Amino acid sequence: MYKINRFDAGEDIHDLIEISQAKVIHHGKKVRITLDIAESLVKEIDEIRKAIGVERGALIKVWLHERLKQEKATQGSRG
């Protein structure tokens, strides 16, 4: 199960953030893709996204981003 942090609980977290250090990252033009995914997988994704309160597409984007970072790190360590 997921642990709810201060932000997710709706608490003020401004004391944890140094706004002057914040950076906005623009990833460029967005491209729409279509995926055919098994219904059972979609149901599992939806269970997780409902538990943490995010939209399906947002969760999938985060997961893809995390996996790409992981793959790049693995490729970098191979030489």
C-alpha positions in Angstrom: 0.0 0.0 0.0 1.1 3.6 -0.6 2.0 5.9 2.3 0.4 9.3 2.1 2.9 12.1 2.5 2.4 15.7 3.7 1.7 17.0 0.2 -0.8 14.2 -0.6 -2.5 14.9 2.7 -3.1 18.5 1.7 -0.6 20.0 4.2 1.4 23.1 3.5 4.8 22.1 2.3 6.2 25.5 1.5 8.7 25.2 4.3 10.3 22.3 2.5 10.7 24.1 -0.9 13.3 26.6 -1.9 11.3 28.5 -4.6 14.3 30.5 -5.8 15.9 27.2 -6.8 12.9 26.0 -8.8 13.4 25.3 -12.5 10.7 24.8 -15.2 11.6 22.1 -17.6 10.1 22.2 -21.1 10.2 18.8 -22.8 9.3 20.1 -26.2 6.4 19.4 -28.5 3.9 16.7 -27.3 3.1 13.8 -29.6 0.0 11.7 -29.2 0.4 7.9 -29.2 -2.1 5.1 -29.1 -1.5 1.9 -27.2 -3.5 -1.4 -27.3 -3.2 -2.8 -23.8 -4.9 -5.8 -22.2 -8.0 -4.9 -20.2 -6.5 -6.7 -17.1 -3.4 -4.5 -17.2 -5.6 -1.4 -17.5 -7.6 -2.5 -14.4 -4.4 -3.0 -12.4 -3.1 0.5 -13.5 -6.4 2.0 -12.5 -6.3 0.4 -9.0 -2.9 2.0 -8.4 -3.9 5.4 -9.9 -7.1 5.5 -7.8 -5.2 4.7 -4.7 -2.8 7.6 -5.2 -5.3 10.0 -6.8 -3.9 10.6 -10.2 -5.1 10.3 -13.8 -4.2 7.1 -15.7 -2.2 9.0 -18.4 -0.2 11.0 -15.8 0.8 7.8 -14.0 1.8 6.1 -17.2 3.9 9.2 -18.2 5.7 9.2 -14.9 6.4 5.4 -15.2 7.7 5.9 -18.7 9.9 8.7 -17.6 11.3 6.7 -14.7 12.0 3.7 -16.9 13.8 5.8 -19.4 16.0 7.3 -16.7 16.7 3.8 -15.5 17.6 2.5 -19.0 19.9 5.5 -19.6 21.7 4.8 -16.3 22.1 1.1 -17.1 23.5 1.9 -20.6 25.9 4.4 -19.1 27.2 1.9 -16.6 27.8 -0.6 -19.4 30.3 1.6 -21.1 
